[in-house]
Amino acid sequence: MFNKLLIISGPTATGKTALAIKLAKIFNGELISADSRQLYQGMDIGTGKDHPKNIKINLIDIIKPNETFSVAQYQRLVLKEIARIQAENKLSIIVGGSGLYIDSVVNSQPTYSIKPNTFLRFFLNKFSVSTLQKIYKLLDKKNYLLLNNSDKNNPRRLIRKIEIRLFCRDVINHVSTNFNTLHLSLTASNSYLFPKIDQRIQQRLKLGLLDEIKTLLKTYNWSDPGLKTIAYKEFKVGAQLACALREWSSDEKALVRRQKTWFKKIPGIIFIDVTKPGLTGKTVALIKKWYNLV
């Protein structure tokens, strides 16, 4: 069991958490979230914290909606949790769809230690996407040419890449990781996932998402990091409900596409189609083989 790490990843609406809970019971495991939205306290309905209350999932509800949180912070916390779980002779199971968080554990990069530079970000946020593209291309042409369209047209990601390129010499305390990892990634066609997303949106609306947002706004602002996330930002003051729901649906589906693209690039990953029969049995067999239990 020493140094074993199981990862259950995949795009939203593939049932990752439900499967991970079953696997934790079978293999005496403990779950660690790799979900960048479920970090926030008080943001339960929109982020889908609908797992059974008696199931412990580490690294959810750890920050307030007005607090920032970096990949480097996640890395430090997740490594502590893994060490604790291993010391208790349990299997660490990371479950979630935030690729950067997972990558910080299995493919640690020194750039995760580069802290956000508030002044630089304030300055760069004044520029258009095309100007940010030119700046990053000037700083790192090779990697700029490797960007996909999503990254190339995302100002937040461009600013982070510029920040990394400018301050990469300041990296300290880099943590290397070397786990014996089995990475299973759930997947399905968009024609299967997209209707599920729309169903979940309606379910979360019925569960009281709008009331949850009203409660959050008594303490927090639309400009806070938590309220800038999917399922919340679409309902910003002035947005008509029908338009907000369409935008929410569109944002969730765009996220699915990005997640699929991300996970396809990972070497050694095993994809499992959730629409095929025998999902649990297949994953259990794969884990047993890796875990030397057969």
Secondary structure, 3 states (H helix, E strand, C coil): CCCEEEEEECCCCCCHHHHHHHHHHHCCEEEEECCCCCCECCCCCCCCCCCCCCCCEECCCCECCCCCCCHHHHHHHHHHHHHHHHHCCCEEEEECCCHHHHHHHHCCCHHHHCCCCHHHHHHHCCCCHHHHHHHHHHHCHHHHCCCCHHHHCCHHHHHHHHHHHHHHHHCCCCCCCCCEEEEEEEECCHHHHHHHHHHHHHHHHHCCHHHHHHHHHCCCCCCCCHHHCCCCHHHCCCCCHHHHHHHHHHHHHHHHHHHHHHHHCCCCCEEEECCCCCHHHHHHHHHHHHCCCC
